[in-house]
Amino acid sequence: MTVARTAAELGRTPRTAAIGTFDGVHRGHRAVIEATLAAGPQPTVVTFDPHPREVLGNRVELLTTLERRLELLAELRIADVLVVEFTLDVAALAPEEFVSRYLEPIGVQTVVAGANFRFGHRRSGDLALLRRLGIEAREAPHVDGVSSSEIRRLLADGEVRAAAELLGRPAEVEGTVVSGDARGGTLGFPTANLLVQSSLLVPRFGIYAGSALGYRAATSIGVNPHYGGAERRVEAHLLDFEGDLYGRRLVVELWERLRDEASFTDESELVAQIARDVAAARAATRPGR
């Protein structure tokens, strides 16, 4: 998959395009992508970074980083992606200007989008306007009940299995492995401490079963109350893994929320509970679609 930051990098060729932010690349987005793949030549996504709502002054807890979004689009067999840097100037573009600046130069002949698709200044462009401009506009099938906002709500409540149903894959938390307090290693359960981008949504505090790098994982999200912590930590213990993860980007799947955080009377009680969490992670099942 080719990823471009300008239309000139992609060049002009007959294309079918899907346009949107696609945060989370959930089942509703996938319906649009699948329709794009079926509609015609050189399936292309035109997406935005940063999120338009952020640029317009609204706080958005993102489901995916741009890097993860691009990985998921590549898995869906998209040929090319044009990443448009979203600015206030871009937000002010009339729909016709958006088409002439970003769609025409790369040869878009067909756009596939949902019925409620809007683009351009004050969301004034739609599928009908594209047709008037000579671009074939096809409506993708609607997936009831699936939205990024609903997935955010479920994750904020720790309902990772319900979120997986809407995502079409397990919920995830992503970050770079950095040094932590190293307490896990002394207890016999070394953990990868993740530095998570401030713009990303982190699910409800608690202990989760899941996986990372192909290994089962028991992941703690919270402040580590047993040690009187105040700063949020995301720490993943990869079962049976041996090696150095410092500096690596890690995508951790969250399959099931096991329990709340807790304080314990002593470290032996804590270790016993971690052992039970590890056993639960070993027995957990990955959510299906």
C-alpha positions as CSV (number, residue, x, y, z in Angstrom):
1,M,0.0,0.0,0.0
2,T,1.3,3.4,-1.0
3,V,0.9,6.2,1.6
4,A,1.1,9.8,0.3
5,R,0.9,13.2,2.0
6,T,0.3,15.1,-1.3
7,A,-1.8,14.4,-4.4
8,A,1.3,14.7,-6.5
9,E,2.9,11.8,-4.7
10,L,0.1,9.5,-5.9
11,G,-0.3,10.8,-9.4
12,R,-3.3,10.7,-11.6
13,T,-4.9,7.3,-12.4
14,P,-8.5,6.1,-12.5
15,R,-9.5,5.5,-8.9
16,T,-12.4,4.6,-6.7
17,A,-12.1,6.4,-3.3
18,A,-13.5,6.3,0.2
19,I,-13.2,9.6,2.1
20,G,-13.2,9.9,5.9
21,T,-11.2,9.8,9.1
22,F,-11.9,6.1,9.7
23,D,-10.9,6.3,13.4
24,G,-10.9,2.7,14.6
25,V,-11.5,1.2,11.1
26,H,-14.6,-0.4,12.6
27,R,-17.3,-2.6,10.9
28,G,-19.1,0.5,9.5
29,H,-15.9,1.7,8.0
30,R,-15.1,-1.8,6.7
31,A,-18.5,-1.9,4.9
32,V,-17.4,1.3,3.0
33,I,-13.9,-0.1,2.3
34,E,-15.4,-3.4,1.0
35,A,-17.8,-1.5,-1.3
36,T,-14.8,0.6,-2.5
37,L,-12.8,-2.5,-3.3
38,A,-15.8,-3.9,-5.3
39,A,-16.6,-0.7,-7.1
40,G,-13.6,-0.2,-9.4
41,P,-10.0,0.4,-10.1
42,Q,-7.2,1.4,-7.7
43,P,-9.1,1.4,-4.4
44,T,-7.9,4.5,-2.5
45,V,-8.7,6.1,0.8
46,V,-8.5,9.8,1.4
47,T,-8.2,10.3,5.1
48,F,-7.3,13.1,7.6
49,D,-4.7,13.8,10.2
50,P,-5.1,15.2,12.8
51,H,-8.7,14.4,13.5
52,P,-10.9,17.2,12.1
53,R,-12.8,17.6,15.4
54,E,-9.5,18.2,17.2
55,V,-8.6,21.0,14.8
56,L,-12.0,22.6,15.3
57,G,-11.4,22.8,19.0
58,N,-13.1,19.6,20.2
59,R,-11.6,17.0,22.4
60,V,-11.6,13.6,20.8
61,E,-10.3,10.4,22.4
62,L,-9.0,8.5,19.4
63,L,-9.4,4.7,18.9
64,T,-6.3,4.4,16.8
65,T,-3.1,6.2,15.9
66,L,-2.6,7.1,12.3
67,E,0.1,4.4,12.1
68,R,-2.4,1.7,13.3
69,R,-5.2,3.1,11.1
70,L,-2.9,2.7,8.0
71,E,-2.0,-0.9,9.1
72,L,-5.6,-1.8,9.3
73,L,-6.4,-0.3,5.9
74,A,-3.5,-2.2,4.4
75,E,-4.9,-5.4,5.8
76,L,-8.2,-4.6,4.0
77,R,-6.2,-4.5,0.7
78,I,-6.5,-0.8,0.0
79,A,-4.0,0.1,-2.7
80,D,-3.3,3.8,-1.9
81,V,-3.9,6.2,0.9
82,L,-3.8,10.0,0.7
83,V,-3.3,11.5,4.2
84,V,-4.6,15.1,4.1
85,E,-3.2,17.3,6.8
86,F,-6.3,18.7,8.3
87,T,-6.0,22.4,9.1
88,L,-8.4,25.3,9.6
89,D,-7.7,26.2,5.9
90,V,-8.7,22.8,4.8
91,A,-11.8,23.0,7.0
92,A,-12.7,26.3,5.2
93,L,-12.6,24.8,1.7
94,A,-15.8,24.7,-0.2
95,P,-16.7,21.2,-1.3
96,E,-15.9,22.1,-5.0
97,E,-12.4,23.3,-3.9
98,F,-11.8,20.1,-1.9
99,V,-12.6,18.1,-5.0
100,S,-10.3,20.1,-7.3
101,R,-7.5,20.1,-4.8
102,Y,-7.5,16.5,-3.6
103,L,-9.7,14.3,-5.8
104,E,-9.3,15.4,-9.3
105,P,-5.4,15.5,-9.2
106,I,-5.3,11.8,-8.3
107,G,-8.0,10.7,-10.8
108,V,-10.9,9.9,-8.6
109,Q,-13.8,8.8,-10.8
110,T,-16.0,7.1,-8.1
111,V,-16.5,7.9,-4.4
112,V,-18.1,5.4,-2.1
113,A,-19.6,6.6,1.2
114,G,-22.4,6.2,3.6
115,A,-25.7,8.0,3.1
116,N,-24.9,10.6,5.7
117,F,-21.5,11.4,4.2
118,R,-20.7,15.2,4.3
119,F,-17.5,17.1,3.4
120,G,-16.2,20.6,2.8
121,H,-16.9,23.8,4.6
122,R,-19.7,23.4,7.2
123,R,-20.3,19.9,5.9
124,S,-22.0,21.4,2.9
125,G,-20.9,18.7,0.3
126,D,-22.6,15.4,-0.1
127,L,-23.0,12.5,-2.6
128,A,-25.5,14.6,-4.7
129,L,-22.9,17.4,-5.1
130,L,-20.3,14.9,-6.2
131,R,-22.6,13.6,-8.9
132,R,-23.2,17.2,-10.1
133,L,-19.4,17.6,-10.4
134,G,-19.2,14.5,-12.6
135,I,-18.0,12.0,-10.1
136,E,-19.9,8.8,-9.7
137,A,-21.1,8.5,-6.1
138,R,-22.1,5.2,-4.6
139,E,-23.8,4.7,-1.3
140,A,-22.3,2.0,0.9
141,P,-24.4,-0.3,3.0
142,H,-25.2,0.9,6.4
143,V,-24.2,-1.1,9.5
144,D,-26.8,-0.5,12.2
145,G,-25.5,0.4,15.7
146,V,-21.9,0.8,14.8
147,S,-20.1,4.1,15.4
148,S,-16.8,5.4,16.8
149,S,-18.7,7.2,19.5
150,E,-20.5,4.1,20.7
151,I,-17.2,2.1,20.7
152,R,-15.6,4.9,22.8
153,R,-18.5,4.6,25.3
154,L,-18.1,0.9,25.6
155,L,-14.4,1.1,26.1
156,A,-14.8,3.8,28.7
157,D,-17.0,1.3,30.6
158,G,-14.4,-1.5,30.1
159,E,-16.8,-3.5,27.9
160,V,-14.1,-4.7,25.6
161,R,-16.1,-7.7,24.3
162,A,-19.0,-5.6,23.3
163,A,-16.6,-3.1,21.6
164,A,-15.0,-6.0,19.7
165,E,-18.4,-6.8,18.2
166,L,-18.6,-3.3,16.7
167,L,-14.9,-3.1,15.8
168,G,-14.9,-6.5,14.0
169,R,-11.7,-7.3,15.9
170,P,-10.5,-7.1,19.6
171,A,-10.1,-3.7,21.3
172,E,-6.6,-2.5,21.5
173,V,-4.3,-0.2,23.5
174,E,-1.1,0.9,21.8
175,G,2.1,2.6,23.0
176,T,5.9,2.6,23.2
177,V,7.5,0.4,25.8
178,V,9.4,2.6,28.3
179,S,11.1,2.0,31.6
180,G,8.8,1.7,34.7
181,D,9.2,0.8,38.3
182,A,10.4,-2.7,37.5
183,R,8.2,-4.1,40.4
184,G,6.7,-6.8,38.1
185,G,10.1,-8.4,37.5
186,T,10.8,-8.6,41.2
187,L,7.5,-10.2,41.8
188,G,8.1,-12.8,39.0
189,F,5.8,-11.2,36.5
190,P,7.8,-8.7,34.3
191,T,5.7,-6.1,32.5
192,A,6.1,-3.9,29.5
193,N,5.2,-0.3,30.6
194,L,3.5,1.5,27.7
195,L,3.7,5.2,27.0
196,V,0.4,5.9,25.3
197,Q,-0.3,9.0,23.2
198,S,-2.3,11.5,25.1
199,S,-4.9,11.7,22.3
200,L,-5.7,8.0,22.5
201,L,-8.6,6.5,24.4
202,V,-7.5,4.1,27.2
203,P,-10.2,1.8,28.5
204,R,-11.6,1.8,32.0
205,F,-9.1,1.0,34.7
206,G,-8.8,-2.7,35.5
207,I,-7.0,-6.0,34.7
208,Y,-7.5,-7.4,31.2
209,A,-6.8,-10.7,29.4
210,G,-5.5,-10.4,25.9
211,S,-2.4,-10.7,23.7
212,A,0.5,-8.9,22.2
213,L,3.2,-10.0,19.7
214,G,1.4,-13.4,19.4
215,Y,1.7,-14.1,23.2
216,R,-1.1,-14.2,25.7
217,A,-1.0,-11.1,28.0
218,A,-2.4,-10.0,31.3
219,T,-2.6,-6.2,31.2
220,S,-3.1,-3.7,34.0
221,I,-4.6,-0.3,33.3
222,G,-4.7,2.1,36.3
223,V,-2.7,3.7,39.0
224,N,-1.4,0.6,40.8
225,P,-3.3,1.3,44.1
226,H,-1.4,-1.3,46.1
227,Y,1.7,0.9,45.9
228,G,-0.2,4.1,46.3
229,G,0.2,5.2,42.7
230,A,-1.4,8.3,41.3
231,E,-0.2,8.3,37.7
232,R,-2.0,6.1,35.1
233,R,0.0,3.2,33.9
234,V,-0.6,0.6,31.2
235,E,1.5,-2.5,31.9
236,A,1.3,-5.7,30.0
237,H,2.8,-9.0,31.2
238,L,3.4,-11.3,28.1
239,L,3.0,-14.9,29.1
240,D,6.1,-17.1,28.2
241,F,7.9,-14.2,26.5
242,E,11.6,-13.6,27.0
243,G,13.4,-10.7,25.6
244,D,13.8,-6.9,25.7
245,L,10.9,-4.8,24.6
246,Y,12.2,-1.3,25.5
247,G,11.7,1.2,22.8
248,R,9.3,-1.0,20.8
249,R,5.9,0.0,19.7
250,L,3.4,-2.5,21.1
251,V,-0.2,-3.1,20.2
252,V,-2.0,-5.0,23.0
253,E,-5.3,-6.7,22.3
254,L,-7.8,-6.6,25.2
255,W,-10.1,-9.6,25.1
256,E,-11.8,-9.6,28.4
257,R,-11.9,-7.4,31.5
258,L,-11.0,-9.7,34.5
259,R,-11.5,-7.4,37.5
260,D,-11.1,-4.0,39.1
261,E,-7.8,-2.7,40.4
262,A,-7.2,-3.5,44.1
263,S,-5.0,-3.1,47.1
264,F,-3.7,-6.1,49.0
265,T,-2.7,-6.7,52.6
266,D,0.8,-7.8,51.5
267,E,2.9,-8.7,48.5
268,S,2.2,-12.4,48.8
269,E,-1.5,-11.8,48.4
270,L,-0.7,-9.5,45.4
271,V,1.5,-12.2,43.8
272,A,-1.3,-14.8,44.3
273,Q,-3.8,-12.6,42.6
274,I,-1.5,-11.9,39.7
275,A,-1.0,-15.7,39.3
276,R,-4.8,-16.0,39.1
277,D,-4.9,-13.2,36.5
278,V,-2.2,-14.9,34.4
279,A,-4.2,-18.2,34.6
280,A,-7.3,-16.4,33.4
281,A,-5.4,-14.8,30.6
282,R,-4.1,-18.2,29.5
283,A,-7.7,-19.5,29.4
284,A,-9.3,-16.5,27.8
285,T,-10.8,-16.6,24.3
286,R,-10.2,-14.1,21.6
287,P,-13.4,-12.2,20.6
288,G,-14.7,-13.2,17.2
289,R,-16.3,-10.9,14.7
